[in-house]
């Protein structure tokens, strides 16, 4: 064999090896609650994530292998499953996490092992504040981010006296706290505040009576899931909406369960980073594709999964192939998607995104839908003790 032929064969082998390396799987550990009270959220995020891989993955030069684990929304279980994904399955990247408690429990394992984690829900402020990590990138929201803009918004609407109410756990306290701080800074007054026992309150009547007699012009609330359904229905049944309008974080009237609230949700005004009625082409395409895949309109949880998958694919397209390069690329994420223009703040690794104020109105066939009233500008969260290092 001539030297020329030998060189040609060697070049072909080398080229094949490079192509094979580029086509290797990216192993993704998908950590979500697939059982228990948050199972519906886990399923919604997974559907969005798989749709995102299907939509954006073609042409990335890689295939994606998903290792699916059930966190049960339990910090000890989530920690055990994370250790399995990191040490036994040797995943290249993790995605998911619904519960802030689970995120707090797994933070040190992810950071210590230097495994990139794309957070697709958990909103605890400290995750991109004092407990931030260059290996954790949040593609969902922070608790303060969703609520802070509503403080000034309500004052601008002429509402200066508000009664606040929320579930008594970390998310409820952070969401109500962020709103109250911004509302007072804008010149408003909190005339009463109540935190109800988390997942234990079935009768909101005594709390609503306090709100009614407080002298407030409006109520600002945070509830999610089953509690949101019960609270909105009871608020309506008390006949309070006309005299005391209800505002809150958008989880109060999430697309995931607004149909269960029925007409009781109509007229409620809330703020969130995503609703399926956002008017842009990327969202129209997402909504149609998600309806085909899931048979219903997407919620904010679905878009978390969808955009988490896109962030991962964009990182791979930039040349990332392993934990370190994926982590570095995720810190630079930026694209226009269903939510509008989104980017990762390099100071905290938290998403920066618009916030939409919307009202629940009757749609076609009597179903409830979201009428967007205002798009509030995207603002980066305060650093809040985060000392962020860039991954080389």
C-alpha positions as CSV (number, residue, x, y, z in Angstrom):
1,X,0.0,0.0,0.0
2,X,1.5,3.3,-1.0
3,X,2.1,6.1,1.5
4,X,-0.6,8.1,-0.3
5,X,-3.2,5.4,0.1
6,X,-2.2,4.8,3.7
7,X,-2.6,8.5,4.4
8,X,-6.0,8.5,2.7
9,X,-7.2,5.5,4.7
10,X,-5.9,7.2,7.9
11,X,-7.7,10.4,7.0
12,X,-11.0,8.5,6.4
13,X,-10.6,6.6,9.8
14,X,-9.9,9.9,11.6
15,X,-12.8,11.6,9.9
16,X,-15.1,8.7,10.8
17,X,-13.9,8.8,14.4
18,X,-14.7,12.6,14.6
19,X,-18.1,12.1,13.1
20,X,-18.8,9.2,15.5
21,X,-17.7,11.3,18.4
22,X,-20.0,14.2,17.3
23,X,-22.9,11.7,16.9
24,X,-22.5,10.3,20.4
25,X,-25.5,10.5,22.7
26,X,-25.8,13.4,25.2
27,X,-27.1,11.5,28.3
28,X,-29.7,13.6,30.0
29,X,-30.9,12.9,33.6
30,X,-34.6,14.1,33.7
31,X,-35.5,14.5,37.4
32,X,-39.2,15.3,37.9
33,X,-42.1,14.2,40.1
34,X,-44.0,11.5,38.2
35,X,-46.0,10.4,41.2
36,X,-47.6,12.3,44.1
37,X,-49.2,15.8,44.2
38,X,-46.9,17.3,41.5
39,X,-47.1,14.4,39.0
40,X,-49.2,16.5,36.6
41,X,-46.4,19.2,36.6
42,X,-43.8,16.6,36.0
43,X,-45.7,15.1,33.0
44,X,-46.3,18.6,31.5
45,X,-42.6,19.5,31.8
46,X,-41.5,16.2,30.3
47,X,-43.9,16.6,27.4
48,X,-42.5,20.1,26.7
49,X,-38.9,18.9,27.1
50,X,-39.4,16.0,24.6
51,X,-41.2,18.3,22.2
52,X,-38.2,20.8,22.4
53,X,-35.7,18.0,21.6
54,X,-37.9,17.0,18.6
55,X,-38.3,20.5,17.4
56,X,-34.7,21.8,17.8
57,X,-32.5,18.7,18.0
58,X,-32.3,17.9,14.3
59,X,-29.0,19.1,12.9
60,X,-27.4,19.3,16.3
61,X,-25.0,16.5,15.4
62,X,-26.0,14.6,18.5
63,X,-28.8,12.3,19.8
64,X,-30.2,12.6,23.2
65,X,-30.7,9.7,25.6
66,X,-33.0,10.5,28.5
67,X,-32.7,8.7,31.9
68,X,-35.9,9.4,33.7
69,X,-36.1,9.5,37.5
70,X,-39.1,10.2,39.8
71,X,-38.1,12.7,42.5
72,X,-41.6,12.3,44.1
73,X,-41.1,16.0,45.0
74,X,-39.3,14.7,48.1
75,X,-35.9,16.2,49.0
76,X,-34.4,12.9,50.3
77,X,-35.7,11.0,47.3
78,X,-34.5,13.7,44.9
79,X,-31.1,13.6,46.5
80,X,-30.8,9.8,46.1
81,X,-31.9,9.9,42.5
82,X,-29.5,12.7,41.7
83,X,-26.6,10.7,43.2
84,X,-27.7,7.8,41.0
85,X,-27.9,9.9,37.9
86,X,-24.5,11.5,38.5
87,X,-22.4,8.6,39.8
88,X,-24.1,5.5,38.4
89,X,-25.7,6.7,35.1
90,X,-22.9,9.2,34.5
91,X,-25.3,11.7,32.8
92,X,-23.8,14.6,30.9
93,X,-26.4,17.0,32.0
94,X,-29.5,17.1,34.3
95,X,-32.8,18.9,33.7
96,X,-36.1,19.2,35.6
97,X,-36.7,19.7,39.3
98,X,-40.2,21.0,40.3
99,X,-39.8,21.4,44.0
100,X,-37.6,24.1,45.5
101,X,-37.0,21.8,48.4
102,X,-35.5,19.2,46.0
103,X,-33.4,21.8,44.3
104,X,-32.0,22.9,47.7
105,X,-31.3,19.3,48.6
106,X,-29.4,18.5,45.4
107,X,-27.5,21.7,45.0
108,X,-24.2,20.7,46.6
109,X,-24.1,17.3,44.8
110,X,-24.6,19.0,41.4
111,X,-22.1,21.8,42.2
112,X,-19.5,19.4,43.7
113,X,-19.7,16.9,40.8
114,X,-19.7,19.7,38.3
115,X,-22.7,18.4,36.4
116,X,-24.8,21.1,34.6
117,X,-28.4,21.3,35.8
118,X,-31.1,23.1,33.8
119,X,-33.8,24.0,36.3
120,X,-37.2,23.7,34.6
121,X,-39.4,24.9,37.4
122,X,-38.2,25.3,41.0
123,X,-38.4,29.1,41.7
124,X,-36.7,29.5,45.1
125,X,-34.8,32.8,45.1
126,X,-31.7,31.6,46.8
127,X,-31.0,29.1,44.0
128,X,-29.8,32.0,41.9
129,X,-29.0,34.1,44.9
130,X,-26.8,33.2,47.9
131,X,-26.8,29.5,47.0
132,X,-26.1,30.0,43.3
133,X,-23.8,27.7,41.3
134,X,-22.1,28.1,37.9
135,X,-23.4,24.6,37.2
136,X,-27.1,25.5,37.8
137,X,-28.9,27.4,35.1
138,X,-32.6,28.3,35.6
139,X,-34.8,28.4,32.5
140,X,-38.1,28.8,34.5
141,X,-38.5,31.8,36.8
142,X,-37.7,33.0,40.3
143,X,-40.3,33.6,42.9
144,X,-39.5,37.3,43.2
145,X,-39.3,37.8,39.4
146,X,-42.9,36.9,38.8
147,X,-44.3,39.1,41.7
148,X,-42.1,42.1,42.0
149,X,-43.4,43.9,38.9
150,X,-47.0,43.7,40.1
151,X,-46.2,46.1,43.0
152,X,-45.8,49.1,40.8
153,X,-48.4,47.8,38.3
154,X,-51.2,47.9,40.9
155,X,-50.2,51.4,42.2
156,X,-50.2,52.6,38.6
157,X,-53.8,51.3,38.3
158,X,-54.8,53.4,41.3
159,X,-54.8,50.6,43.8
160,X,-52.9,51.7,47.0
161,X,-54.3,49.5,49.7
162,X,-54.0,45.7,49.4
163,X,-54.6,42.7,51.6
164,X,-52.2,39.8,50.8
165,X,-52.8,36.1,51.3
166,X,-50.7,33.0,50.4
167,X,-49.8,29.5,51.3
168,X,-47.4,29.3,54.3
169,X,-44.3,27.7,52.9
170,X,-41.1,29.1,51.3
171,X,-42.6,29.8,47.8
172,X,-45.6,31.5,49.3
173,X,-43.6,33.7,51.6
174,X,-41.1,34.7,48.9
175,X,-43.8,35.5,46.3
176,X,-46.0,37.5,48.7
177,X,-42.9,39.1,50.2
178,X,-41.5,40.2,46.8
179,X,-44.9,41.8,45.8
180,X,-45.3,43.5,49.2
181,X,-41.9,45.0,49.1
182,X,-42.3,46.4,45.6
183,X,-45.9,47.6,46.4
184,X,-44.7,49.5,49.4
185,X,-41.8,51.0,47.5
186,X,-44.2,52.3,44.9
187,X,-46.3,54.0,47.5
188,X,-48.8,51.3,48.4
189,X,-49.9,50.1,51.8
190,X,-50.4,46.5,52.9
191,X,-53.4,46.7,55.2
192,X,-53.4,43.0,56.2
193,X,-51.5,39.8,55.5
194,X,-52.3,36.1,56.1
195,X,-50.4,32.9,55.4
196,X,-52.6,29.8,55.4
197,X,-51.4,26.3,56.5
198,X,-49.9,24.8,53.3
199,X,-52.0,21.9,51.8
200,X,-54.1,21.8,55.0
201,X,-56.5,24.7,54.5
202,X,-59.8,23.6,53.1
203,X,-62.0,26.5,54.3
204,X,-60.7,29.9,53.3
205,X,-63.8,31.6,54.7
206,X,-62.2,33.1,57.9
207,X,-59.3,34.5,56.0
208,X,-61.6,36.0,53.3
209,X,-63.7,37.6,56.0
210,X,-60.6,39.4,57.3
211,X,-59.8,40.6,53.8
212,X,-63.3,41.9,53.4
213,X,-63.2,44.0,56.5
214,X,-59.6,45.2,56.1
215,X,-60.3,48.3,54.1
216,X,-58.3,47.0,51.2
217,X,-59.1,48.0,47.6
218,X,-57.9,44.6,46.3
219,X,-56.5,41.2,47.4
220,X,-53.2,39.9,46.1
221,X,-52.8,36.1,46.4
222,X,-50.4,33.2,45.8
223,X,-51.7,29.7,45.6
224,X,-50.9,26.8,43.1
225,X,-52.4,23.5,42.2
226,X,-55.4,22.2,44.2
227,X,-55.2,25.1,46.7
228,X,-55.5,27.6,43.8
229,X,-58.6,25.8,42.5
230,X,-60.2,25.9,46.0
231,X,-59.2,29.4,46.8
232,X,-60.5,30.9,43.5
233,X,-63.8,29.0,43.7
234,X,-64.3,30.1,47.3
235,X,-63.4,33.7,46.6
236,X,-66.0,33.7,43.9
237,X,-68.7,32.0,46.1
238,X,-68.2,34.7,48.7
239,X,-69.2,37.3,46.1
240,X,-66.0,39.3,46.7
241,X,-64.7,39.9,43.2
242,X,-66.8,43.0,42.3
243,X,-66.1,44.9,45.5
244,X,-62.6,43.5,46.2
245,X,-60.8,42.5,42.9
246,X,-58.5,39.5,43.0
247,X,-54.9,39.8,41.8
248,X,-51.9,37.5,42.2
249,X,-49.1,35.5,40.8
250,X,-50.2,33.7,37.6
251,X,-49.9,30.3,39.2
252,X,-53.3,31.2,40.8
253,X,-54.9,30.8,37.4
254,X,-52.5,28.5,35.6
255,X,-53.6,27.1,32.2
256,X,-53.0,23.7,33.7
257,X,-56.1,24.0,35.9
258,X,-58.0,27.1,35.0
259,X,-60.7,24.9,33.4
260,X,-61.2,23.3,36.8
261,X,-61.9,26.7,38.2
262,X,-64.5,27.4,35.6
263,X,-66.3,30.7,35.6
264,X,-65.0,31.5,39.1
265,X,-61.7,32.5,37.6
266,X,-63.2,35.0,35.2
267,X,-62.1,38.6,36.0
268,X,-59.0,37.5,38.1
269,X,-55.9,39.5,37.1
270,X,-52.5,37.8,37.5
271,X,-48.9,38.1,36.2
272,X,-46.7,35.3,34.9
273,X,-43.9,34.8,32.4
274,X,-46.0,32.6,30.1
275,X,-49.6,32.1,28.9
276,X,-50.6,30.4,25.7
277,X,-52.2,33.6,24.3
278,X,-48.9,35.5,24.0
279,X,-48.9,37.0,20.5
280,X,-45.7,36.0,18.7
281,X,-44.9,33.5,16.0
282,X,-42.7,31.3,18.1
283,X,-45.5,30.9,20.6
284,X,-48.1,30.1,17.9
285,X,-45.9,27.4,16.6
286,X,-45.3,26.0,20.1
287,X,-49.0,26.0,21.0
288,X,-50.0,24.2,17.9
289,X,-47.2,21.6,18.2
290,X,-47.9,21.0,21.9
291,X,-51.7,20.6,21.2
292,X,-50.9,17.9,18.7
293,X,-48.5,16.1,21.1
294,X,-50.5,16.5,24.3
295,X,-54.1,17.2,23.3
296,X,-54.4,20.4,25.3
297,X,-53.0,23.9,25.5
298,X,-49.5,24.3,27.1
299,X,-49.0,25.7,30.5
300,X,-46.1,27.6,32.0
301,X,-44.7,24.2,33.1
302,X,-44.7,23.0,29.5
303,X,-42.8,26.0,28.2
304,X,-40.2,25.4,31.0
305,X,-39.5,22.0,29.6
306,X,-39.6,23.1,26.0
307,X,-37.1,26.0,26.5
308,X,-34.9,23.9,28.8
309,X,-34.6,21.4,25.8
310,X,-33.8,24.3,23.4
311,X,-31.1,25.7,25.7
312,X,-29.5,22.2,25.8
313,X,-29.7,21.8,22.0
314,X,-28.3,25.3,21.5
315,X,-25.4,24.4,23.8
316,X,-24.7,21.3,21.8
317,X,-24.9,23.2,18.5
318,X,-22.2,25.6,19.8
319,X,-19.8,22.6,20.2
320,X,-20.5,21.5,23.7
321,X,-20.1,17.7,24.2
322,X,-19.4,17.0,27.9
323,X,-20.2,18.3,31.4
324,X,-17.7,21.2,31.4
325,X,-18.5,22.5,27.9
326,X,-22.2,22.1,28.3
327,X,-22.1,24.0,31.6
328,X,-20.1,26.8,30.0
329,X,-22.4,27.0,27.0
330,X,-25.6,27.1,29.1
331,X,-24.4,30.2,30.9
332,X,-24.5,32.0,27.6
333,X,-28.0,30.9,26.6
334,X,-30.1,33.5,24.7
335,X,-33.0,33.1,22.2
336,X,-36.4,34.4,21.2
337,X,-39.0,31.8,22.1
338,X,-42.7,31.5,23.1
339,X,-42.1,33.8,26.0
340,X,-40.4,36.5,23.9
341,X,-36.8,37.4,24.3
342,X,-35.1,35.3,27.0
343,X,-31.5,35.3,28.2
344,X,-29.4,34.0,31.1
345,X,-28.1,36.7,33.4
346,X,-24.3,36.0,33.8
347,X,-24.4,37.4,37.3
348,X,-26.8,34.8,38.7
349,X,-27.5,32.2,36.0
350,X,-31.2,33.1,36.3
351,X,-33.4,33.7,33.3
352,X,-34.3,37.2,32.3
353,X,-37.7,37.4,30.6
354,X,-40.8,39.5,30.1
355,X,-43.7,39.3,32.6
356,X,-47.3,39.3,31.3
357,X,-50.2,40.7,33.2
358,X,-53.4,38.9,32.1
359,X,-57.0,38.6,32.9
360,X,-59.1,35.4,32.7
361,X,-62.0,35.9,30.4
362,X,-64.6,33.6,28.7
363,X,-63.4,32.2,25.5
364,X,-65.1,30.2,22.7
365,X,-67.4,27.5,23.9
366,X,-67.4,28.9,27.4
367,X,-63.8,27.8,28.1
368,X,-61.7,30.3,30.1
369,X,-58.8,32.0,28.3
370,X,-56.1,34.6,29.1
371,X,-56.4,38.2,27.8
372,X,-53.0,39.8,28.0
373,X,-53.4,43.3,29.4
374,X,-49.8,44.4,29.6
375,X,-46.2,43.1,28.9
376,X,-43.9,44.3,31.6
377,X,-40.2,44.8,30.8
378,X,-37.7,42.0,31.5
379,X,-35.6,42.8,34.5
380,X,-32.7,40.8,36.0
381,X,-33.1,39.8,39.6
382,X,-30.9,41.5,42.2
383,X,-27.7,39.5,42.8
384,X,-28.8,38.7,46.4
385,X,-25.5,37.3,47.6
386,X,-24.6,35.3,44.5
387,X,-21.0,35.2,43.6
388,X,-21.0,33.7,40.1
389,X,-17.9,32.2,38.4
390,X,-17.9,31.5,34.7
391,X,-17.1,28.0,33.7
392,X,-14.0,28.0,31.4
